[in-house]
Amino acid sequence: HDWYSAYRALPDAQRPSARTYTIRALRPEQAEVDVEFVLHGDNGPASRWAMNASPGDRLAMTAPDANAEGPKQGYEWKPPQGVRRILIIADETALPAAAGILETLDDLPLKPKVEALFEVPRRDDVQPLPQAAKLRWLARDAEPACQHGELLMRALRDIDLQQEIVALGGFPSAVANGSEDALNQDEDAPLWDPATLDDSAPFYAWIAAETKVAMKLRRYLVNECGLPKQYVTSMGYWRLGKANG
Ligand SMILES: Cc1cc2nc3c(=O)[nH]c(=O)nc-3n(C[C@H](O)[C@H](O)[C@H](O)COP(=O)(O)OP(=O)(O)OC[C@H]3O[C@@H](n4cnc5c(N)ncnc54)[C@H](O)[C@@H]3O)c2cc1C
């Protein structure tokens, strides 16, 4: 359970690089795990490893175990049971997580309307995914000089969320004022803000992307669309120009 303290305690020269990835699929009986790496160059140990890996190469993994005692950790997809509208927003690093999420949507009791915005580097990064959601693929190579997250923001602005919130009957006043906080979070701080809602919440937004992009998207939802911040999970999966280690 305390692998991380032991890892941190290693002398710098001995401590191996560690990065966080999503388990896209797990086949315990075959001792197999699928991980989908974004190959962004040889400027980071994980991407470099994946670009050069060949069968037989070794690495160490640590992962949450659903059967372990204690609080369940390791995933932040926790839709309320009464949810009627879901937004899933992901860049390429969060695509494996979002793809796994799409596979679970049929389990939600009220069959909510689900819309997913996926920004990927290239048109040929688009992959077949379950159709339980309305998927919008946004490829940066279709738009010259497009910055990370720009297409996500544009696509989000295209959705008439104000009108949808009215259609849901608005939000209980006890949560609606959650947007008063202007969300002026320190842009250099890590971003890991799970939604804090109960099962009566009608709306749930799940965002995972480059940290500043995820911050901007959440600010837009909360400050401009009036979505209670408690309804939004927002996570920085990586940081442009900065190693994650
Ligand atoms: C919970 C969680 C799940 C994740 N799941 C996945 C996953 O399934 N697949 C996946 O590919 N990533 C995933 N990520 C993101 C991944 O951990 C980061 O991209 C990480 O920085 C990659 O490590 P690295 O060693 O390649 O680069 P680092 O050493 O961390 O960074 C080196 C340089 O590369 C840049 N960089 C890092 N990532 C990217 C990128 N994607 N595109 C462009 N530049 C980049 C940094 O800005 C930095 O300048 C996940 C992150 C979290 C927190």
The ligand as an SDF file (V2000), in Angstrom:
LIG
                    3D

 53 58  0  0  0  0  0  0  0  0999 V2000
   -4.7080    9.6450  -14.4130 C   0  0  0  0  0  0  0  0  0  0  0  0
   -3.8820    9.8440  -15.6740 C   0  0  0  0  0  0  0  0  0  0  0  0
   -4.0270    8.9670  -16.7190 C   0  0  0  0  0  0  0  0  0  0  0  0
   -3.2790    9.1250  -17.8930 C   0  0  0  0  0  0  0  0  0  0  0  0
   -3.4490    8.2360  -18.9190 N   0  0  0  0  0  0  0  0  0  0  0  0
   -2.7180    8.3770  -20.0490 C   0  0  0  0  0  0  0  0  0  0  0  0
   -2.8510    7.4240  -21.1130 C   0  0  0  0  0  0  0  0  0  0  0  0
   -3.5710    6.4300  -21.0100 O   0  0  0  0  0  0  0  0  0  0  0  0
   -2.1080    7.6280  -22.2480 N   0  0  0  0  0  0  0  0  0  0  0  0
   -1.2530    8.7000  -22.3760 C   0  0  0  0  0  0  0  0  0  0  0  0
   -0.6080    8.8280  -23.4140 O   0  0  0  0  0  0  0  0  0  0  0  0
   -1.1120    9.6040  -21.3830 N   0  0  0  0  0  0  0  0  0  0  0  0
   -1.8120    9.4590  -20.2220 C   0  0  0  0  0  0  0  0  0  0  0  0
   -1.6590   10.3650  -19.2080 N   0  0  0  0  0  0  0  0  0  0  0  0
   -0.7630   11.5160  -19.4320 C   0  0  0  0  0  0  0  0  0  0  0  0
    0.7160   11.1650  -19.1900 C   0  0  0  0  0  0  0  0  0  0  0  0
    0.8950   10.7740  -17.8390 O   0  0  0  0  0  0  0  0  0  0  0  0
    1.5560   12.4200  -19.5030 C   0  0  0  0  0  0  0  0  0  0  0  0
    1.4240   12.8010  -20.8430 O   0  0  0  0  0  0  0  0  0  0  0  0
    3.0200   12.2800  -19.1160 C   0  0  0  0  0  0  0  0  0  0  0  0
    3.5540   13.5750  -19.0100 O   0  0  0  0  0  0  0  0  0  0  0  0
    3.8340   11.4830  -20.1390 C   0  0  0  0  0  0  0  0  0  0  0  0
    5.1290   11.2980  -19.6100 O   0  0  0  0  0  0  0  0  0  0  0  0
    6.4500   11.4520  -20.4820 P   0  0  0  0  0  0  0  0  0  0  0  0
    7.5280   10.7810  -19.6990 O   0  0  0  0  0  0  0  0  0  0  0  0
    6.1980   10.9830  -21.8820 O   0  0  0  0  0  0  0  0  0  0  0  0
    6.6980   13.0280  -20.5600 O   0  0  0  0  0  0  0  0  0  0  0  0
    7.1650   14.0080  -19.3570 P   0  0  0  0  0  0  0  0  0  0  0  0
    8.5540   13.6710  -18.9000 O   0  0  0  0  0  0  0  0  0  0  0  0
    6.1080   14.0470  -18.3080 O   0  0  0  0  0  0  0  0  0  0  0  0
    7.1950   15.4150  -20.1120 O   0  0  0  0  0  0  0  0  0  0  0  0
    8.2590   15.7540  -21.0010 C   0  0  0  0  0  0  0  0  0  0  0  0
    7.7700   16.8050  -21.9820 C   0  0  0  0  0  0  0  0  0  0  0  0
    6.7610   16.2090  -22.7950 O   0  0  0  0  0  0  0  0  0  0  0  0
    5.5820   17.0210  -22.8050 C   0  0  0  0  0  0  0  0  0  0  0  0
    4.3960   16.1360  -22.8980 N   0  0  0  0  0  0  0  0  0  0  0  0
    3.9600   15.2420  -21.9880 C   0  0  0  0  0  0  0  0  0  0  0  0
    2.8590   14.6150  -22.4310 N   0  0  0  0  0  0  0  0  0  0  0  0
    2.5890   15.1370  -23.6470 C   0  0  0  0  0  0  0  0  0  0  0  0
    1.5860   14.8920  -24.6240 C   0  0  0  0  0  0  0  0  0  0  0  0
    0.6220   13.9830  -24.4490 N   0  0  0  0  0  0  0  0  0  0  0  0
    1.6260   15.6150  -25.7810 N   0  0  0  0  0  0  0  0  0  0  0  0
    2.6130   16.5300  -26.0030 C   0  0  0  0  0  0  0  0  0  0  0  0
    3.5990   16.7940  -25.1170 N   0  0  0  0  0  0  0  0  0  0  0  0
    3.5870   16.1010  -23.9540 C   0  0  0  0  0  0  0  0  0  0  0  0
    5.6260   17.8070  -21.5000 C   0  0  0  0  0  0  0  0  0  0  0  0
    4.9240   19.0270  -21.6490 O   0  0  0  0  0  0  0  0  0  0  0  0
    7.1260   18.0170  -21.3090 C   0  0  0  0  0  0  0  0  0  0  0  0
    7.5490   19.1670  -22.0080 O   0  0  0  0  0  0  0  0  0  0  0  0
   -2.3710   10.2140  -18.0190 C   0  0  0  0  0  0  0  0  0  0  0  0
   -2.2080   11.0990  -16.9390 C   0  0  0  0  0  0  0  0  0  0  0  0
   -2.9530   10.9180  -15.7780 C   0  0  0  0  0  0  0  0  0  0  0  0
   -2.7640   11.8700  -14.6330 C   0  0  0  0  0  0  0  0  0  0  0  0
  1  2  1  0
  2  3  1  0
  2 52  2  0
  3  4  2  0
  4  5  1  0
  4 50  1  0
  5  6  2  0
  6  7  1  0
  6 13  1  0
  7  8  2  0
  7  9  1  0
  9 10  1  0
 10 11  2  0
 10 12  1  0
 12 13  2  0
 13 14  1  0
 14 15  1  0
 14 50  1  0
 15 16  1  0
 16 17  1  0
 16 18  1  0
 18 19  1  0
 18 20  1  0
 20 21  1  0
 20 22  1  0
 22 23  1  0
 23 24  1  0
 24 25  2  0
 24 26  1  0
 24 27  1  0
 27 28  1  0
 28 29  2  0
 28 30  1  0
 28 31  1  0
 31 32  1  0
 32 33  1  0
 33 34  1  0
 33 48  1  0
 34 35  1  0
 35 36  1  0
 35 46  1  0
 36 37  1  0
 36 45  1  0
 37 38  2  0
 38 39  1  0
 39 40  1  0
 39 45  2  0
 40 41  1  0
 40 42  2  0
 42 43  1  0
 43 44  2  0
 44 45  1  0
 46 47  1  0
 46 48  1  0
 48 49  1  0
 50 51  2  0
 51 52  1  0
 52 53  1  0
M  END
$$$$
